[in-house]
Amino acid sequence: MIDLLVAGGGPAGLAAAIRAAGLGMEAVVVEPRSAPIDKACGEGIMPSGVAALRALGIEVSGHPLRGIRYVEGARSAQAVFRGRQGLGVRRTELHTALHERALELGVRIVPGKVAGVRQSHDRVAAGGLTARWLIAADGLHSPLRRELGLDGPGTAVRRYGQRRHYRIGPWTEFVEVHWSRQGEAYVTPLGEGLVGVAVLSRERLPYEKHLAAFPRLAASLLGRDAGPVRGAGPLRQRARARRAGRVLLVGDAAGYVDALTGEGVALALATAAAAVDALASGRPQDYPGRWAKLTRRHRLLTEGLLAVARHPAAAQLIVPAASRAPAVFGAAVHALQ
């Protein structure tokens, strides 16, 4: 019997399978899309995420990130990562590295979707496969979370994200977060001659209209777009629990607040490792508490920033406040790295 069946071959699912294989478990990943998988993503990996990739035996090329810079018009504030660097990486390159590492360790990756979950005291069956445990890593709008009755209540405040690449040399080693009354724009250096720009907002508008809210940034990018716009949302997703019997939810499937702090990949890797470690130690009941501890600071800080960002007048105070209190801004960035 398979030790671990993983639904979803994104970063969280592949990281779980790689971790399991490294611990001597037989892991099978089920994913309907062919590699490499792309998606709307800011593409910045926090230092903890870079360390987690190395722990999985993965070194991926990209653009070094020294910290976070908040920008509003001509004003800015920045905080440098403490001790370690982050990395700006094309999502397709990250996925390729994870995919190849999984295959190298003997993980079987099969096309398809996992559905129709049936559980007993010692096994779980779904999608024509039977395993001792199932990890649901099937994304933001997880079908398995819904099937298991773990979808949490919706929210009146919905936010959406869109991303596009631009052929322009990175002008900084910081992830820049540009603020406006309408939302935020994230500029991530990705390599020589390429940056990614993601916009987040409560309004569902064409990408170009969102970018127009940042006139200086938009002017510097004019005519340099290098690919299609990819979108995602609503971003906030709630899960009633992180475990249902022999099924554990990891990554975005376990619940998601917002992309505001750029920790998606780092948290996906961390929660995947925590889930597999709980299974390997024979204590699956420990995973929900471990998930809560791993994500607590991210959830608290993101909720706080979102509360401010909901009010346009208050949102305009974020960059001035960060510039006047650099120690506080730096502490917040260090807490997330």
Residue pairs with C-beta under 8 A, 6 or more apart in sequence:
1 123
1 130
1 131
1 132
2 26
2 27
2 28
2 129
2 130
2 131
2 132
3 20
3 25
3 26
3 27
3 131
3 132
3 133
4 16
4 17
4 20
4 25
4 26
4 27
4 28
4 131
4 132
4 133
4 134
4 135
4 276
4 279
5 27
5 28
5 30
5 114
5 124
5 126
5 127
5 129
5 130
5 131
5 133
5 134
5 135
6 13
6 14
6 16
6 17
6 27
6 28
6 29
6 30
6 134
6 135
6 137
7 13
7 30
7 113
7 114
7 126
7 127
7 134
7 135
7 136
7 137
7 138
7 144
8 29
8 30
8 31
8 114
8 136
8 137
8 138
8 139
8 251
8 253
9 29
9 30
9 31
9 33
9 35
9 37
9 99
9 109
10 31
10 37
10 39
10 95
10 137
10 139
10 251
10 268
11 94
11 95
11 98
11 251
11 265
11 268
11 269
12 137
12 250
12 251
12 252
12 253
12 268
12 269
12 271
12 272
13 29
13 31
13 135
13 137
13 138
13 250
13 251
13 272
14 29
14 95
14 98
14 99
14 101
14 102
14 107
15 52
15 56
15 98
15 268
15 269
15 272
15 273
16 27
16 135
16 137
16 250
16 272
16 273
16 275
16 276
17 27
17 28
17 29
17 102
17 107
18 56
18 57
18 58
18 98
18 101
18 102
18 105
18 107
19 56
19 272
19 273
19 276
19 277
20 26
20 27
20 107
20 276
20 279
20 280
21 27
21 102
21 105
21 106
21 107
22 56
22 57
22 105
23 276
23 280
25 276
25 279
25 280
27 107
27 108
28 107
28 108
28 109
28 110
28 129
28 131
29 102
29 107
29 108
29 109
29 110
30 110
30 111
30 112
30 113
30 114
30 127
30 129
31 37
31 109
31 110
31 111
31 112
32 111
32 112
32 113
34 111
35 95
35 96
35 99
35 109
36 91
36 92
36 93
36 95
36 96
36 99
37 91
37 92
37 95
38 91
38 92
38 95
38 230
39 91
39 230
39 232
40 161
40 162
40 163
40 198
40 230
40 231
40 232
41 91
41 163
41 198
41 264
41 265
42 163
42 175
42 186
42 188
42 196
42 198
42 259
42 262
42 264
43 88
43 89
43 90
43 91
43 94
43 163
43 188
43 190
43 196
43 198
44 65
44 86
44 87
44 88
44 175
44 186
44 188
44 262
45 53
45 62
45 65
45 86
45 87
45 88
45 89
45 94
45 265
45 266
46 81
46 86
46 262
46 263
46 265
46 266
46 336
46 337
47 81
47 83
47 84
47 85
47 86
47 337
48 266
48 270
48 337
49 86
49 87
49 263
49 265
49 266
49 269
50 84
50 85
50 86
50 87
51 84
52 266
52 269
52 270
52 273
53 59
53 60
53 97
53 269
55 273
56 98
56 101
56 269
57 101
58 97
58 98
58 101
59 97
60 87
60 89
60 93
60 94
60 97
61 89
61 93
61 191
62 87
62 88
62 89
62 90
62 93
62 190
62 191
63 87
63 88
63 89
63 170
63 173
63 188
63 189
63 190
63 191
64 85
64 86
64 87
64 88
64 173
65 81
65 85
65 86
65 87
65 88
65 173
65 174
65 175
65 188
65 189
66 80
66 81
66 85
66 86
66 173
66 174
67 78
67 79
67 80
67 81
67 86
67 173
67 174
67 175
67 333
68 78
68 79
68 174
68 175
68 177
68 262
68 333
69 76
69 77
69 78
69 79
69 172
69 174
69 175
69 176
69 177
70 76
70 77
70 78
70 176
70 177
70 179
70 318
70 319
70 322
70 323
70 329
71 176
71 177
71 178
71 179
71 319
72 178
72 179
72 180
72 316
72 318
72 319
72 320
73 216
75 319
75 320
75 323
76 319
76 323
77 319
77 322
77 323
77 326
77 329
78 174
79 326
79 329
79 330
79 332
79 333
79 334
80 330
81 333
81 334
81 337
82 334
82 337
84 337
86 175
86 337
88 170
88 175
88 188
88 189
88 190
88 191
88 196
89 190
90 190
90 191
90 194
90 196
94 265
99 109
102 109
103 109
112 127
112 128
113 127
113 143
114 126
114 127
114 129
114 134
114 136
114 138
114 144
115 126
115 127
115 143
115 144
115 147
116 126
116 127
116 147
117 124
117 125
117 126
117 134
117 144
117 147
117 148
117 247
118 124
118 125
118 126
119 125
119 245
119 246
119 247
122 132
123 130
123 131
123 132
123 246
124 130
124 131
124 132
124 133
124 134
124 245
124 246
124 247
125 131
126 134
132 246
133 246
133 247
133 248
133 279
133 284
134 246
134 247
134 248
135 247
135 248
135 249
135 250
135 272
135 275
135 276
136 142
136 144
136 145
136 148
136 247
136 248
136 249
136 250
136 253
137 249
137 250
137 251
137 253
137 268
137 272
138 144
138 145
138 253
139 251
139 252
139 253
140 232
140 235
140 237
140 252
140 253
140 256
141 237
142 237
142 249
142 252
142 253
144 247
144 249
144 253
145 151
145 239
145 249
145 253
148 244
148 247
149 240
149 244
150 239
150 240
150 241
150 244
150 249
151 238
151 239
151 240
152 237
152 238
152 239
152 240
152 255
153 238
154 238
155 234
155 236
155 238
157 202
157 236
157 306
157 310
158 202
158 233
158 234
158 235
158 236
159 183
159 200
159 201
159 202
159 233
159 234
159 235
159 236
159 258
159 306
160 200
160 201
160 202
160 203
160 204
160 231
160 232
160 233
160 234
160 235
161 198
161 199
161 200
161 231
161 232
161 233
161 235
161 259
162 198
162 199
162 207
162 210
162 229
162 230
162 231
162 232
163 196
163 197
163 198
163 199
163 229
163 230
163 231
164 196
164 197
164 207
164 225
164 226
164 227
164 228
164 229
164 230
165 190
165 194
165 195
165 196
165 197
165 225
165 226
165 227
166 194
166 195
166 196
166 197
166 221
166 224
166 225
166 226
167 193
167 194
167 224
167 225
167 226
168 193
168 194
168 195
168 220
168 221
168 224
169 192
169 193
170 189
170 190
170 191
170 194
170 195
172 187
172 189
173 189
175 186
175 187
175 188
175 189
175 262
176 186
176 187
177 184
177 185
177 186
178 184
178 185
178 186
178 187
178 214
178 217
179 315
179 316
179 318
179 319
180 213
180 214
180 315
181 213
181 312
181 315
181 316
182 201
182 203
182 210
182 213
182 312
183 199
183 200
183 201
183 202
183 203
183 210
183 213
183 309
184 199
184 200
184 201
184 260
184 309
185 197
185 198
185 199
185 200
185 210
185 211
185 213
185 214
185 217
186 196
186 197
186 198
186 199
186 200
186 259
186 262
187 195
187 196
187 197
187 217
188 195
188 196
188 197
188 198
189 195
190 196
194 226
197 211
197 217
197 221
198 259
199 207
199 210
199 211
200 235
200 258
200 259
200 260
201 210
202 310
203 210
204 233
207 229
207 231
211 217
211 218
211 221
212 218
235 256
235 257
235 258
235 259
236 256
236 257
236 258
237 252
237 255
237 256
238 255
239 249
239 253
239 254
239 255
241 249
241 288
242 248
242 249
242 254
242 255
242 287
242 288
242 291
243 249
243 284
243 285
243 287
243 288
246 284
248 275
248 278
248 279
248 284
248 287
249 255
250 268
250 271
250 272
250 274
250 275
251 267
251 268
251 271
251 272
252 264
252 268
254 271
254 291
256 264
257 298
257 299
257 302
257 303
257 306
258 302
258 306
260 302
260 305
260 306
260 309
261 298
261 301
261 302
261 305
261 336
263 298
263 336
267 294
267 295
267 298
270 294
271 291
271 294
271 295
274 287
274 290
274 291
274 294
275 287
275 291
278 284
278 285
278 286
278 287
278 290
279 287
297 335
297 336
298 336
301 332
301 335
301 336
305 318
308 314
308 315
308 317
308 318
309 315
309 318
322 328
322 329
323 329
